[in-house]
Amino acid sequence: MKKGHNTQYVCRECGHVSTKWLGRCSNCGGWNTLVEQRENRRETRRSLSGRAVPVPLSGVVIGERDRVVTGLEEMDRVLGGGLVPGTLVLLGGEPGIGKSTLLLQILMELSGTKGPCLYVTGEESPEQIRMRALRLDPDGGRTSERLLVASETDLQAMEDMIQATNPEFLAVDSVQTVYCPGVPSAPGSISQVRESTVRIMEFSKQRAMSTFLVGHVTKEGAIAGPRVLEHLVDTVLYFEGDRSHSFRLLRTVKNRYGATNEIGVFEMTGNGLVQVPNPSEVFMTQRPRGLAGSVVVPCMEGTRPILAEIQALVSPSHLTMPRRTASGVDANRLALLIAVMEKYLDVTLYNRDIFVKVAGGLRLSEPGADLGIIMAIVSSYQNRPLDPDMAVIGEIGLTGEVRPVGRMNARLKEASRLGFGKCLLPESAMDRLRLPEGMRPLPVKGVKSALEFC
């Protein structure tokens, strides 16, 4: 082994460092997640601003940092109003979901209205990027000469390229293909990803250059590499969606300059990604009326209310263990709600197959959809359609009570805007509601009293 190098083992999931290999990570408990890496002790980290000097917090002067509008309103929404100069944005998503397409559209908009952009890719050639640009912009009207492209994986060559072109915006696709010559490991390894990200962050902050990094994801859907990668960047975005549907969701999970859990909605077309400013209207266009097992739930995605359709199918089962299938909702939450129904609604579900899905490829994780899931299951079980003009909001407790959820007024306003005149909701939320004109509330205390409206 060369002098100055140290062998250590790093967990792929949490970044925990161990001096010897272990079958199970002592920090996160993951099995077979420790991988070997060789650390160069001679390398030293450069400071972004030289030697730091402690100053009183009250004396810190906050400079003006005007945001840069990208030209895509849905992208600006998830970023908190636009790009902050010098910010580092990590974009993750499954292969083929449209990350490179979204990135190219953003750079085409920025290069035409703001400043020079540099798109560095380690996975495609400039010819392939040009072919994608022609699909997005057949007449070439939006493709600016200030958008530069290069195929490069050497980090030192990339830094020289940035010094020569002086871009205001940089995109690296993907960070797993970049390698630092001074790190003795293969591209995509933990040490390479960490060192490359730190170096990119350093010259991005020094030059006040907004940078996009594309990250691969694991089979579980998390961004590949140690968690330190997500800790280093300023913003983490996930681009997700069902490939069988044309809609894509851009979700914020970390943002140092704005709110988290915001979403942007896009539709994948032959000419690229098209923004969907009113997703509720799109998701409601194909909603069946007068059929059992369908219910509309006003849910919150960040600060945006969206009306989602929950569908349920309950059928007799001939299996020893009846199936419980959930698409778009958490399977454990579905099991909990089924247990509440069997205890407090006197319905027999142990011998029934139950399928629940959220139409349109949406994923609901908030508790405000609990009552809607129960109403959809009961409607299918009884083969009795719900009132098509009724929306449903409410969280279900283990004792069968219906509890209020946050942003009730915003949910009701969105439901009223799309023509719903009734809403089944918790009785305990009535004293804080500002009902929209024409909206009739249907308050309930528990799941048993909700059956009156089924």
C-alpha positions as CSV (number, residue, x, y, z in Angstrom):
1,M,0.0,0.0,0.0
2,K,1.3,3.5,-0.8
3,K,2.4,5.7,2.0
4,G,-0.1,8.4,2.9
5,H,-3.2,6.2,2.0
6,N,-5.5,4.7,4.6
7,T,-8.0,1.9,3.9
8,Q,-11.4,2.3,5.5
9,Y,-14.9,1.1,5.0
10,V,-17.8,3.4,4.4
11,C,-21.6,2.6,4.5
12,R,-23.3,3.2,1.2
13,E,-26.6,4.1,3.0
14,C,-25.5,6.5,5.8
15,G,-21.8,7.3,5.1
16,H,-20.6,5.8,8.5
17,V,-16.9,5.1,8.4
18,S,-15.4,2.0,10.0
19,T,-11.7,0.9,10.2
20,K,-12.7,-2.7,9.4
21,W,-15.3,-4.5,7.4
22,L,-18.5,-5.4,9.2
23,G,-21.4,-7.4,7.8
24,R,-23.8,-4.9,9.4
25,C,-23.4,-1.2,9.7
26,S,-23.2,-0.2,13.4
27,N,-24.9,3.2,12.6
28,C,-27.9,2.5,10.4
29,G,-28.2,-1.3,10.8
30,G,-28.0,-2.0,7.0
31,W,-26.6,-5.4,6.0
32,N,-23.7,-5.7,3.5
33,T,-23.5,-1.9,3.0
34,L,-19.9,-1.3,3.9
35,V,-17.6,-0.9,0.9
36,E,-13.8,-0.4,0.9
37,Q,-12.3,2.9,0.0
38,R,-8.8,4.3,0.2
39,E,-8.4,7.8,1.6
40,N,-5.5,10.0,0.8
41,R,-4.2,11.6,4.0
42,R,-2.1,14.1,2.1
43,E,-5.0,15.9,0.6
44,T,-6.2,19.0,2.4
45,R,-9.5,20.8,2.1
46,R,-9.4,24.4,0.9
47,S,-11.6,27.0,2.7
48,L,-14.1,28.9,0.7
49,S,-13.2,32.2,2.3
50,G,-9.8,31.7,3.8
51,R,-9.3,31.6,7.6
52,A,-12.6,31.9,9.5
53,V,-13.0,34.6,12.2
54,P,-15.9,34.3,14.7
55,V,-18.2,37.3,14.6
56,P,-21.3,38.2,16.7
57,L,-24.5,36.9,15.2
58,S,-26.2,40.3,15.6
59,G,-23.4,41.9,13.5
60,V,-23.7,39.6,10.5
61,V,-24.8,41.6,7.4
62,I,-27.2,39.8,5.1
63,G,-26.4,40.6,1.4
64,E,-29.0,40.8,-1.3
65,R,-29.4,37.5,-3.1
66,D,-31.9,38.0,-5.9
67,R,-33.3,34.8,-7.2
68,V,-33.0,33.9,-10.9
69,V,-36.3,32.9,-12.6
70,T,-35.7,29.8,-14.6
71,G,-38.6,30.3,-17.1
72,L,-40.4,27.2,-15.9
73,E,-43.0,28.2,-13.2
74,E,-43.3,24.7,-11.9
75,M,-39.5,24.5,-11.4
76,D,-39.4,27.9,-9.7
77,R,-42.2,26.7,-7.4
78,V,-40.2,23.8,-6.0
79,L,-37.0,26.0,-5.8
80,G,-38.9,28.5,-3.6
81,G,-39.2,31.2,-6.2
82,G,-36.1,30.7,-8.4
83,L,-32.4,29.9,-8.3
84,V,-30.2,31.5,-5.7
85,P,-26.8,32.5,-7.2
86,G,-24.2,29.9,-6.1
87,T,-26.8,27.3,-5.1
88,L,-26.1,23.6,-5.7
89,V,-29.2,21.6,-6.8
90,L,-29.2,17.7,-6.8
91,L,-31.7,16.2,-9.2
92,G,-32.5,12.5,-8.7
93,G,-34.9,10.1,-10.4
94,E,-35.3,6.7,-12.0
95,P,-33.6,6.0,-15.4
96,G,-35.6,7.3,-18.3
97,I,-38.0,9.4,-16.2
98,G,-36.9,12.6,-17.9
99,K,-34.1,14.1,-15.8
100,S,-31.9,15.0,-18.7
101,T,-34.9,16.4,-20.7
102,L,-35.9,18.6,-17.8
103,L,-32.3,19.8,-17.3
104,L,-31.9,20.7,-21.0
105,Q,-35.2,22.6,-21.0
106,I,-34.1,24.6,-18.0
107,L,-30.7,25.5,-19.6
108,M,-32.4,26.4,-22.9
109,E,-34.6,28.9,-21.0
110,L,-31.8,30.3,-18.9
111,S,-29.3,30.7,-21.8
112,G,-31.9,32.6,-23.8
113,T,-32.9,35.0,-21.1
114,K,-30.2,35.2,-18.4
115,G,-26.7,34.2,-19.2
116,P,-24.2,31.6,-20.6
117,C,-24.8,28.0,-19.5
118,L,-22.5,25.0,-19.6
119,Y,-23.9,21.4,-19.9
120,V,-21.2,18.8,-19.0
121,T,-22.3,15.2,-19.5
122,G,-20.4,11.9,-18.9
123,E,-23.2,9.7,-20.3
124,E,-23.9,11.2,-23.7
125,S,-22.1,12.8,-26.6
126,P,-22.8,16.4,-27.8
127,E,-24.5,14.9,-30.9
128,Q,-27.1,13.1,-28.7
129,I,-27.8,16.2,-26.7
130,R,-28.3,18.1,-30.0
131,M,-30.8,15.5,-31.1
132,R,-32.8,15.9,-27.9
133,A,-32.7,19.7,-28.3
134,L,-34.1,19.3,-31.8
135,R,-37.0,17.3,-30.4
136,L,-37.7,20.0,-27.8
137,D,-37.2,22.9,-30.2
138,P,-37.6,21.8,-33.8
139,D,-37.3,25.2,-35.3
140,G,-34.3,26.2,-33.2
141,G,-35.9,29.4,-31.9
142,R,-35.2,28.6,-28.2
143,T,-31.7,27.2,-28.7
144,S,-29.2,29.9,-27.8
145,E,-25.5,30.0,-28.8
146,R,-24.8,30.8,-25.1
147,L,-25.7,27.1,-24.3
148,L,-22.4,25.2,-24.4
149,V,-22.2,21.4,-24.2
150,A,-19.3,19.1,-23.6
151,S,-18.7,15.4,-22.9
152,E,-16.2,15.1,-20.0
153,T,-15.7,13.1,-16.8
154,D,-12.3,14.5,-15.6
155,L,-13.0,17.0,-12.8
156,Q,-9.8,18.9,-13.4
157,A,-10.6,19.3,-17.1
158,M,-14.1,20.4,-16.1
159,E,-12.6,23.1,-13.9
160,D,-10.4,24.3,-16.7
161,M,-13.4,24.4,-19.0
162,I,-15.3,26.5,-16.5
163,Q,-12.4,28.9,-16.1
164,A,-12.3,29.4,-19.9
165,T,-16.0,29.8,-20.6
166,N,-17.1,31.5,-17.4
167,P,-20.7,30.3,-17.3
168,E,-23.4,31.6,-14.9
169,F,-25.1,28.2,-14.8
170,L,-23.6,24.7,-14.8
171,A,-25.2,21.3,-15.2
172,V,-23.3,18.0,-14.5
173,D,-25.0,14.8,-15.8
174,S,-24.3,12.8,-13.8
175,V,-22.2,13.2,-10.6
176,Q,-21.6,9.4,-10.5
177,T,-19.6,9.6,-13.8
178,V,-17.2,12.3,-12.6
179,Y,-13.8,11.4,-11.2
180,C,-11.1,13.3,-9.4
181,P,-7.6,12.3,-10.6
182,G,-6.2,12.7,-7.1
183,V,-8.6,10.1,-5.6
184,P,-7.4,6.5,-6.0
185,S,-10.8,4.8,-6.8
186,A,-13.1,4.2,-9.7
187,P,-15.8,6.8,-10.8
188,G,-19.1,6.3,-8.9
189,S,-17.4,5.1,-5.7
190,I,-18.2,6.7,-2.4
191,S,-14.9,8.6,-2.2
192,Q,-15.1,9.8,-5.8
193,V,-18.7,11.0,-5.5
194,R,-18.0,12.8,-2.2
195,E,-14.7,14.4,-3.3
196,S,-16.2,15.5,-6.7
197,T,-19.3,17.0,-5.1
198,V,-17.2,19.0,-2.6
199,R,-14.9,20.3,-5.4
200,I,-17.9,21.3,-7.5
201,M,-19.5,23.0,-4.5
202,E,-16.3,25.0,-3.8
203,F,-15.9,26.6,-7.2
204,S,-19.7,27.1,-7.5
205,K,-19.8,29.1,-4.3
206,Q,-16.6,31.0,-5.2
207,R,-18.0,32.0,-8.6
208,A,-21.7,32.5,-7.5
209,M,-22.5,30.0,-10.2
210,S,-25.8,28.0,-9.9
211,T,-25.1,24.3,-10.5
212,F,-27.3,21.3,-11.2
213,L,-26.1,17.8,-10.4
214,V,-27.9,14.8,-11.7
215,G,-27.8,11.8,-9.4
216,H,-28.6,8.1,-10.0
217,V,-31.0,6.4,-7.7
218,T,-31.0,2.9,-6.1
219,K,-33.7,0.3,-6.6
220,E,-35.3,1.6,-3.4
221,G,-35.7,5.0,-5.0
222,A,-33.1,6.9,-2.9
223,I,-30.2,8.8,-4.5
224,A,-27.2,6.5,-4.9
225,G,-24.1,7.2,-2.7
226,P,-23.7,8.2,0.9
227,R,-26.1,10.5,2.6
228,V,-23.2,13.1,2.8
229,L,-24.0,13.8,-0.9
230,E,-27.5,15.1,0.1
231,H,-26.1,17.0,3.1
232,L,-23.6,18.9,0.9
233,V,-26.0,20.3,-1.6
234,D,-28.4,23.2,-1.0
235,T,-31.5,21.6,-2.6
236,V,-32.5,18.0,-3.3
237,L,-35.2,17.4,-5.9
238,Y,-36.7,14.0,-6.9
239,F,-38.2,13.6,-10.3
240,E,-40.8,10.8,-10.1
241,G,-43.8,9.3,-11.8
242,D,-45.3,6.2,-13.2
243,R,-44.0,5.3,-16.6
244,S,-47.4,4.0,-17.6
245,H,-48.7,7.6,-17.1
246,S,-47.5,10.8,-18.8
247,F,-47.5,12.9,-15.7
248,R,-44.3,13.6,-13.8
249,L,-43.9,15.1,-10.3
250,L,-40.9,17.2,-9.3
251,R,-40.7,17.0,-5.5
252,T,-38.5,19.0,-3.1
253,V,-37.2,17.0,-0.1
254,K,-34.5,19.6,1.0
255,N,-34.2,23.3,0.3
256,R,-32.0,25.7,2.3
257,Y,-33.7,28.7,0.5
258,G,-37.3,27.7,0.6
259,A,-40.0,25.3,1.8
260,T,-39.7,21.5,1.5
261,N,-42.3,19.1,0.2
262,E,-43.3,21.4,-2.7
263,I,-44.1,19.7,-6.0
264,G,-44.2,20.7,-9.6
265,V,-46.3,18.8,-12.1
266,F,-45.3,18.2,-15.7
267,E,-46.6,16.1,-18.6
268,M,-44.3,14.2,-20.8
269,T,-45.1,14.7,-24.5
270,G,-43.3,14.1,-27.8
271,N,-41.9,17.7,-27.6
272,G,-40.6,17.4,-24.1
273,L,-42.1,18.2,-20.7
274,V,-45.1,20.5,-20.5
275,Q,-46.0,22.3,-17.3
276,V,-49.4,21.5,-15.7
277,P,-50.4,24.7,-13.8
278,N,-53.8,23.2,-12.7
279,P,-53.2,19.5,-11.8
280,S,-56.5,19.1,-10.1
281,E,-58.4,19.7,-13.3
282,V,-56.2,17.3,-15.2
283,F,-56.7,14.5,-12.6
284,M,-60.4,15.0,-12.5
285,T,-61.1,14.9,-16.3
286,Q,-61.3,11.1,-16.5
287,R,-63.0,10.6,-13.1
288,P,-66.0,8.1,-13.4
289,R,-69.3,9.3,-12.0
290,G,-72.0,7.1,-10.5
291,L,-69.7,4.1,-9.9
292,A,-69.0,2.5,-6.5
293,G,-65.5,2.6,-5.0
294,S,-64.5,6.2,-6.2
295,V,-64.0,9.2,-3.9
296,V,-62.3,12.6,-4.3
297,V,-59.9,13.8,-1.6
298,P,-58.5,17.3,-1.4
299,C,-54.8,16.7,-0.4
300,M,-51.9,19.0,0.2
301,E,-48.6,18.7,-1.7
302,G,-46.4,21.4,0.0
303,T,-48.4,24.6,-0.2
304,R,-50.5,23.5,-3.2
305,P,-53.9,21.8,-2.8
306,I,-54.6,19.0,-5.3
307,L,-57.8,17.0,-5.7
308,A,-56.9,13.3,-6.0
309,E,-59.2,10.4,-6.9
310,I,-59.0,7.3,-4.7
311,Q,-60.4,4.1,-6.1
312,A,-61.0,0.9,-4.2
313,L,-62.1,-2.6,-5.2
314,V,-63.3,-5.2,-2.7
315,S,-64.1,-8.7,-4.0
316,P,-64.5,-12.1,-2.4
317,S,-61.2,-14.0,-2.0
318,H,-60.5,-17.6,-2.6
319,L,-57.0,-17.4,-1.1
320,T,-55.9,-18.5,2.3
321,M,-54.4,-15.0,2.7
322,P,-56.5,-12.4,1.0
323,R,-54.6,-9.8,-1.0
324,R,-54.1,-6.3,0.2
325,T,-52.7,-4.2,-2.7
326,A,-52.0,-0.5,-2.4
327,S,-50.9,1.8,-5.3
328,G,-50.1,5.4,-4.4
329,V,-50.8,4.9,-0.7
330,D,-48.8,3.3,2.1
331,A,-49.5,-0.4,2.5
332,N,-49.1,-0.2,6.3
333,R,-51.6,2.6,6.5
334,L,-54.1,0.6,4.4
335,A,-53.7,-2.3,6.8
336,L,-54.3,0.0,9.8
337,L,-57.5,1.4,8.2
338,I,-58.8,-2.0,7.4
339,A,-58.3,-3.0,11.1
340,V,-60.2,0.1,12.2
341,M,-63.1,-0.7,9.8
342,E,-63.4,-4.3,11.0
343,K,-63.6,-3.2,14.7
344,Y,-65.8,-0.1,14.5
345,L,-67.9,-0.6,11.3
346,D,-68.9,-4.3,11.8
347,V,-67.8,-5.2,8.3
348,T,-66.2,-8.5,7.4
349,L,-63.1,-8.0,5.3
350,Y,-60.8,-10.9,6.4
351,N,-62.2,-13.0,3.5
352,R,-62.0,-10.2,0.9
353,D,-59.3,-9.0,-1.6
354,I,-58.9,-5.3,-1.2
355,F,-57.2,-3.1,-3.9
356,V,-56.7,0.6,-3.4
357,K,-55.0,3.0,-5.8
358,V,-54.7,6.7,-6.4
359,A,-55.6,7.6,-10.0
360,G,-53.2,9.4,-12.2
361,G,-50.0,8.1,-10.7
362,L,-50.0,10.3,-7.6
363,R,-48.6,9.2,-4.3
364,L,-50.4,10.3,-1.1
365,S,-48.5,10.1,2.2
366,E,-50.5,12.6,4.3
367,P,-53.1,11.4,6.9
368,G,-55.9,13.6,5.4
369,A,-56.7,10.8,2.9
370,D,-57.6,8.3,5.6
371,L,-61.3,9.0,5.6
372,G,-61.4,9.0,1.8
373,I,-59.8,5.5,1.7
374,I,-62.3,4.1,4.1
375,M,-65.2,5.6,2.2
376,A,-64.0,4.2,-1.0
377,I,-63.6,0.7,0.5
378,V,-67.1,0.8,2.1
379,S,-68.6,2.1,-1.2
380,S,-67.1,-0.8,-3.1
381,Y,-68.0,-3.3,-0.4
382,Q,-71.6,-2.3,-0.4
383,N,-71.6,-1.7,-4.2
384,R,-73.1,1.7,-3.5
385,P,-71.8,4.8,-5.3
386,L,-71.0,7.9,-3.3
387,D,-72.4,11.4,-4.0
388,P,-70.3,12.6,-7.0
389,D,-70.5,16.2,-5.7
390,M,-69.0,15.2,-2.3
391,A,-65.3,15.5,-1.4
392,V,-63.9,13.8,1.7
393,I,-61.2,15.0,4.2
394,G,-60.1,13.6,7.5
395,E,-57.6,11.6,9.5
396,I,-58.6,8.4,11.3
397,G,-57.4,7.5,14.8
398,L,-57.1,4.0,16.2
399,T,-60.2,4.5,18.2
400,G,-62.3,5.3,15.1
401,E,-62.5,9.1,15.6
402,V,-62.2,11.5,12.6
403,R,-59.6,14.2,13.2
404,P,-58.9,17.5,11.4
405,V,-55.8,18.0,9.3
406,G,-53.8,21.1,8.3
407,R,-54.8,23.7,5.7
408,M,-58.5,22.8,5.7
409,N,-59.6,26.1,4.2
410,A,-57.2,25.8,1.3
411,R,-58.5,22.3,0.6
412,L,-62.1,23.4,0.7
413,K,-61.4,26.3,-1.6
414,E,-59.8,24.1,-4.2
415,A,-62.8,21.6,-4.0
416,S,-65.3,24.4,-4.4
417,R,-63.3,25.8,-7.4
418,L,-63.7,22.5,-9.2
419,G,-67.5,22.4,-8.6
420,F,-67.8,20.2,-5.4
421,G,-70.7,21.5,-3.3
422,K,-70.4,19.2,-0.3
423,C,-67.5,18.0,1.9
424,L,-67.4,15.2,4.5
425,L,-65.1,16.5,7.2
426,P,-64.3,16.3,10.9
427,E,-66.8,18.0,13.2
428,S,-64.0,19.3,15.4
429,A,-62.7,21.5,12.6
430,M,-66.0,23.4,12.1
431,D,-65.1,26.3,14.4
432,R,-62.0,27.2,12.4
433,L,-63.4,26.9,8.9
434,R,-64.1,29.6,6.4
435,L,-66.5,27.9,4.1
436,P,-66.4,29.0,0.4
437,E,-69.7,30.2,-1.1
438,G,-71.9,27.3,-2.0
439,M,-70.0,24.7,0.0
440,R,-72.1,22.6,2.3
441,P,-70.2,20.9,5.2
442,L,-71.0,17.4,6.3
443,P,-69.4,17.1,9.8
444,V,-68.8,13.7,11.4
445,K,-67.3,12.6,14.7
446,G,-66.3,9.0,13.9
447,V,-66.1,6.5,11.1
448,K,-69.5,5.0,12.1
449,S,-71.3,8.3,11.6
450,A,-69.6,8.7,8.2
451,L,-71.5,5.6,6.9
452,E,-74.7,7.7,6.8
453,F,-73.3,9.4,3.7
454,C,-72.4,6.2,1.9
